[in-house]
């Protein structure tokens, strides 16, 4: 099973628009992973422990910012992310939810195709080479690239009876091997997409469902989806998922065939995977983790440029405002503020900052404030600064 986790980098402190039309210049901002996406990672981790497979992170935005943000997820409790893919291209800049969902849906489709194709290559090798070592060599190459599940080929001592090894040992005929490989392709195609319920910089909660609609359009098959999921369970065969959610005062229980998408509520608490599932989960798992991120551009996705970025975004956003900082009161002639930006620094064993120009100096050690005043980083709030803020 492929478990595709949708992640987003959001501004760490502000959603202030820096371009006309409310477009965020993410490359110029400090980004953090969307806090709501933490629940999506937890849900993906449970799915992997329950039925096996590979947890894949998929995000869209400036790769220079996103790749470092996702790196810690490889070590997340308990199993973490196995691979990460970043959709990054100037053509995607300024995308609203519709254009974003279109690009992400293309990314999902490409991730799935990237994992189905290796199984097809093993099928082709068997058809051409029969019981020759060419089959095993090709399977080993794809396995070491982390593209074949252990059930197809494995070098792990704990995994016995992979399809390729059983075939090479002469225990199954060619047609049987091909039939089993077709079944494995179906397993890979029954993927799950998990996402947070919303993002802190948009609060629409609509990208998840829109991605499901986008994948439905691209594949010609309806992808079921459920939002605000507080609990879920997947059947042992990895063919369906049962989700429970609250819509107002209404509790719903939805059974969906895979592939499907869920957005995970902040109320979600991961289940404990049964010990009896470990053997099957290991067989459905992959070799390990790939720490090198994959970057895909619009051309890599085969995207229609008319459906990307500002050109493909029918939503018109008004002027952005700063919502990341708590309300503050500044007194002219009294309050101390930062006269210029200051990066994060360490003072007497504690870290402070970063600070933006105009930030109020509040609760900082006297020694640090004195240092800032001495080098001209901090000064008294005056009428000129007040006028500048009012005009801004």
N, C-alpha and C positions, 0 to 999 in steps of 0.2 A: 504493500500500500504506500502511495505517496501522500504525505501530510504537508500541505502547502500553507505556510503561515504568512499572512499579509502583515507587514510592518510598515511604519511610517516615522520619519524624522520630523519632529515638530519643534517650533522655536522654544528655547529654554525659558525665555523671560518675557517675550512680547509677541504680539501679532500685529505690530504697527506696519502699515503698508509703506513700502519704499518706492513704489512705482505707480503710475496712473492706473486706475481700474482695480485697485486692491490686490495686486499681484505681490506675493511675498518673495523677496530676494533671499532665498534660503542659503545661498553660498556666502552671503555676508552676515549670516546669523549664527549664533551658537545653537546647535540642535541637540535634542535628546530624543530617545525613543518614546513614542507615544505611550504614556502611562497605562492606558487601557489595553495595550497590546500584551502586557505581561500575562494577562489571563489567557490570551490566545496561545502563548508559549506553553503555559501550564497544561492547557487542553491538548496541545500537540504532543507533549511529553507523555501524557496518559495514553493517548492513542497508540503511540509507539510501543509503550510497555504492554499494552493490551493485545495488539494484533501484529506488532512488528512493522517494518517498513523503514522509511526515511523521512526525517523532518527537514523540510526545505523552507528557508526564509526567502521571501520575495518582497522587494521594496522598490520604490520609484522616487528619484530625486538625484541631487548631485552626488556622484559616487565618492568623491573625495571626503564628503561629510558622512555618508551613510555607512560605508564599509568599516571604518573604525568603530562606529556606534554598535554595529551588529557583532563585532568580534567577541565580546564577552559572552554572547549567547551560546557559543560552542561549549562553554563550561557551565551553563545553567543547570540547576538541579532539575531532574536527576540525570537525564541523558543529554539534554541540550540539543541544539540545532546541528545538523550534519552538513548542510551546504547552504550557501547564500547566493542569491541572484539579485542584481541591482539593475533596474531599467533607468538609464541615464542618457539624456540627449537634450540639446538645446531646443529641439523641435517639440519636446514635451513640456517646456516651461510655460507656466501660466495656465495649466490645465484645470478646469473645474472638475466636479465629481464625475460628469459624464465622460469627458475626455480621459480622465485618470482611469476610470473603470474599463474603458476600451483598451488602453495600453496594458493594464494589469491583466485583463482577460487574455490578451495575446501572449503575455508572459506565462500565464498558467498553461495555455495550450502548448507553448514551446517546451516548458519544463516536462510536461507529460510525454510529448513526442520524443524528447531527448532520452527518456527512459524506456519507451516502447521499442524504439529503433534497435537498440542492442539485442533485445530478445529476437527480433526479426533477423538480425545478422547471424545469430546462432542457428536459427532455423535454416537459413540459406547455406551455412557451412555444412550442416548435416545433410541437406539435400545434395550438395555437390561432393562432399568428401566422405560421406558415410562414417565408418568407424575409424577413420584416419586421425592421426595426432593433430592435424590442422584444426579440427573441431575444438579439441581441448585447448590448443594454443590460443585460438581466437577468443574462446570463452574466458580464459585466464587473463588475457589482455583487457577485456571489457570489465571483468570483475575487479581488477586492480585499479581501474579508473573509477570504481565505485558506481558502476552503471548496471550491474546485474545483481539481483537478490540472491541470497545464499541458497534458496531453493532451486535456482537454475544452475549455479556453479558456486562452489565455496572451497576455500583453502583452510577453513577453521576446523580443527580436530573435533570440536563438539558438534559439528553439523555433518550428518551422515545422509547418504542417499540423494544427493543432488541429481537433477535430471541428466546433466551432461555426464557425470561420473557413472551413473547407473547405465546410461546408454553406452559409454565407452567400455564398460565391463561386460557388455553383451547381454545384460539382464532384461533389456526391453528392446523391442523392434523399432525401426525408424518411424513408422507411423504412430506408434505409441508415444515416442519422444516428441514428435511434432504436435500431437494432440495435447500433451502436457504443457508444452511451451505456449500453445495458444491460450490455455487456461491461465498461465502466468501473465500473459499480455492483458487478459481481462482483469486480473487482480490489480495490475498497475493502473489500468484505466478507471478503476473504481476508487478514485482519490477523494480526499477530503480537504476542503479549504477552511481554515479557521482564521478569524479576525477579531479584533477588539470591537466593542459595541459602537465606538465613535472615536474621533480624534480631538485633542484639546484645542487645535487651531481652527477647526471647522464646526464641530458639534452637530453635523448633519446626520450621522449614523446611516448614510445612504450608500456609501461606496461598496460595502460588503454585498448587499443585495444587487446592486448594479453590476458588480463583477459576475455574479451568478447569471444575470441576464445576458451579459456580454459573452460568457462562455457558452451559454445556450445558443446564442446567435451564431457563434463561430463553429460550433460542432453540429448544429442542426438537431440537437436533442435537449429537451428541457432539463435544466439542473435545479432540483428543489433546494430551498434555502430557508433557514429559520434565524430570526434575530432575537437578541436579548435572552440567549440560552443560559439558564442557571444550572442545568445538569443535563448529562447525556450519557448514553451507553451505545457501544457498537457491538454488533453480533460477532461471534467468534470467527465466522468466515469472512468478515470484513465486507459484507455485501449491503448492509443497511445500518442506519443510525437512528436511535430514538432520542429525541430532544425534548426537554421540558423547559417551559418558559412562562413568565408572568407578563401579561399585557394588561396594565391597570390592575383591576381586581380579578381578572380572568386567568386561571391556570390552564395551560394547554400542554398536551403531550402529542408530539408529532413524530410519526415514523416515516423516514425518507430513505429511498434506495440511493445507493452511491453510484456516481459521484454526487456530492452535495456540499453545501456551504453553510457554516454556522457563524454567527457573531456572538461572542462570549461575554456574558454579563459580569459585572464586578462581584456579583453574589456567588459566582462559580467556585466550587471547592473540588479539587481533583479527587477522584476515587483511588482506591488501592487495587492495582491489577492482581488478579488471582495467580497464585503460584503455578497452577495448572496451565496457564497461558504461556509460560516462559519458553517452552520448547518450540511451539508454533511461531511465537514472536521472533525467536532467534532465526528460524528457517526463513521467515519473511523479511528479515533484516538485510542490511547491506554490509559491505566490508568495514566501513568506518566513517571517518569525517574527512571532508575536503576543506582545508583552511584557506584556499585561494578563492576569492570571490569571483563570480562570473558577472561581467558587465555586458549588457545587451543594449544596443542603440535601436532607434526606430527602424532603421534598415534591417537590422538583425531580426526584428519581429515581423518584418513585412507589413508594417503599419501604413495605413492610408494617411498621408500628412494632413488632409483636410479634416481628420477627426482627432487631431492632436493639438495640444497647446491652446493659445488664444483663438486660433482659427476654428478649432473644433469645440469651443466652449461657449454655449449659448447663454450661460449665466453671467450677469453683469453685477460685479461686486462694488459696493460703495467704498468710501475712504476707510482705511483701517484705523483702529485705535489701540492704544496700549492697554492690554488687559492683564498683563503678567505681573505688574507691580501692585502692591497694596496702596490704598490712598494715603497720601502724605500731606502734611501742612508745612509750608515753608514761610518763614518770617523774614521780610526784607531787613537787612542790616544785622540780623542775628544768626539765622540758620547757616550752618556750614554745608556746602555742597561740593561735589567733584567738578573741577573746572575743565577736566579732560578725562578721557577714558583711562582706566587702570586695570591691568590684567590681574589674574589671581596671584596671590603671594602668600608666603608663610611667615608668621610673626609669633615668636615665643611658642613654637610648637603647634600653632593653630593656623588653618588656612582661611583667608579672607578674599572676597571678590569672586568674579570680576565685577567692576563697577563701570557704569556708563556716565557720560557727561550729564550733569544735572542731578544725579542721584544724591539723596540726602545722606550726610554723614551721621550714622546712627549706631550706637552701641559698639563703637570701635574703641580699642584700648587707647588711653591718652597718649602713650608713647608713639603709637602708630599714627594718630591724628597729628601729633607734632611733627613727625617725619614728613607726612603728606603736605602740611602747611609750609614747611621749610623748602621743599622742592617745587612748590607751586601747583601741586596736584589738587589741593583743596583750598577753598576760599569762601568768603562771606557772600551769601546770596544778596544781590543788589537789584535795583530797579531795571537795569539793562537786561539782566537775566530774566526777570519777570516778564518784561515786554517781549522778549524772544520766545518764551514759552507760550504766551498768549497768542502771538502771531502764528506759531507752529500749530 
